[in-house]
Structure formats: C-alpha cells, structure tokens
Amino acid sequence: MKHFLFFSVLIFILTSCSEAPYYEQVYSFDNNEWKQDQKSVFKVNIDDTTSVYRFVLTLRTTTDYDYSNTWLFWTSETPLNEKVREPFELKIANPDGSWIGKSSGTIVENQLTFAGRKITVPGEYIFTIEQAVTEKKLNDVLDIGLSVYKE
C-alpha cells in the first residue's frame, strides 16, 4: 500500500509540473474554415533578451481534413519594424494516411517548433500566420495557436 501511495503521489507531481508558456494565444476559425485572406495575428511582448525562447505553432484539424499537409506564411515583425515573411510546410498525415500529430477522437493536432531562438531587441513582436495554399479556403481546420516558452 505504501508503494502504491508513493507512486501515485510521484505521478501526480510529475504530471502537474508541466511547463507554463510565457505567451499563449489561440484563434478559432468560424465554421472550421480557414479562408485564404484570414490572418491570425499574435502580439508578443518580450523584454528579457538574456533568455532563449521556443516558439510552438499548433494547428488543429478534424479527421475529415482532405490533405496530408498544409502550407502557411509566417510573417515576423520586430519592434524596429523589420519584417520577414517565410513559407512553411506543416505535415499532417503520412503517405499511408495515418496521422502524424496527436489525434483524439475526430481532432488532430500538429505542431511546428522553433527552438533556441534568441531575442536581441526588447519590445513587441508581431507574428502573422496565413494559409498559403491555392484553395480559397481550407475546410475542417479548427484553430491555430502560438505558444512561447522560455528555455
């Protein structure tokens, strides 16, 4: 009984100590449609230039999503108004149709992680995410979120 209680407490402590994000925001899409002209804007105030950060972009789709991937544009704007726009591919399913990300019921969650990022200028950073496929809208996309962690 003592071992069971010890392991129960240990499991509770380990699972309750999950890392809290420095910043977290999620945007849901109406009718589960990500339209081509729809942009998700994340404004992150970063004052600590001594830390290293990890940025995690999370896209949640349903299991009815028609494609094995999606393309997106990530625009970063610094406090000095410098902008960089980059395309990224987010793989959602393997060639055999199995899901790459975490799936639970009818929801599939996929992530892009950018670790080890050093911020040299303090202030507000603006990250804009847009879908970059040729379709006017992507169906069965639930939401997109950005989490920032101090490493």
N, C-alpha and C positions, 0 to 999 in steps of 0.2 A: 504494500500500500504506500509506503514511504517513497519508493522508486516511482510509482505512478504519479504521485503528487509532485515530486521533484521535476519529472519530465513534463508534466502539464504546465507547471509554472515556467519552466525554461522555454517551452514552445510559445507560451503567451508573451513572454518578454521579447523573444526573437521576432515574432510576427508583429508586435506592436511598435517596434523601433524602426519602422520604415522611414526612409529619408523624406523629409518635408521639402517641397520645392521652394525655391527663392521667389519664383513667379509661376503662376499657372492661370491660363485662360482657355476657355473652350467656346467655339462658335458652332451652333446647330444650324442645319440647313432646313428651310421650310420644305415640306413635302418630300424630304430626303432627296432633294435635287441640288446639285452644286452647279450653278449656272456659270457660263464662261466669263461673264462680266462681274461676277461676285467675288469680292476680295475680303479676306479676313485680315484685320489689322491688329497687331499686338504691340503695345507700347510698354517697354520695359525700362525702368529707371535703374541704372547700375552706377553706383558711386564707389564701390570697392574695386580699385584697379589692381590690388595685390592678389586677388583670388583668381582661380581658374574656374571656368564655367562649362557646364554641359547643357546643350540645348536639345530638347526632345520634341519632335513634331509627331503628333499622333493623329491618324486618320481612321475613323470607324465607319465601316460599310456594313450592309446586310449581306447575307449569304446569296442574295439574288443579284449582286453586283456582276455585271456582264463581262468584265475584263480581268486579265491576270495582273494588271499593273495600272498605274496612272502616272501622268507627268504633271509636275507643278512648277510654277515660278516662285522663287523665294527672293524677295527684294529686302535688302538690309539698308537702313539709313542710320548714319551715326549722328551724334549731337552736332557735328560740324557740317551737316547736310550733305555728306558724301553718300552716294547710293551705288549699290551693286545689285544687279539682277542676275540670278543664276537659275538654270533649269535643273530639276532633279527628278529621277525616276523612283517611284515607290512601288516595289514589287508586292503584290497582294496574294497571288496564288502560284504554285509550282506548275510546271508543264503538264503534270498528271491531274491537275485540278484541285489538289489538296491546298489548304490554306497555309500561308507562310506565318502569319501573325497569330495572335491569341484568338481563339474562337470560343464563344459561349452561346449556345442556342443558335439564334439567327444573326448574331453580331460578330464581326471580325475586326480586330484591332491591329493595325500595323504602325510601325514607327520608323522614323529616320532620326538617328542620333548623331550629334556633332559634339564630340568630347574634346576636352583640352583646349578650350577657347580662352584666350587671354584678352581682356578688355583694357585698352590703354588710355582711353579718354572717358572720363566720367560723364554721366548725363543720361538723357532719354534716347533709347534706341528704338526704332520703329521697324518691325518686321511685318511685311505684307506677303500673304500667300494667295496665289491664284491658281486655278486649274489651267493646265496648258495642253489640253488635248484638242482635237479638231471637232469634237462634238459640241453643240451649243449648250448641252447640259449633261451632267453625269447623274444617272439615276441610282438610287439605293446607297447614297452617301449620307450618313447620319450627321457627323460633325468632324471638326478639325480642332486640334488644341496644341498649345505650345506650353511646355514646362521648362523652366530654367533651374538648374541645380548648381550650387557651389560645390566644387570637388575638393 
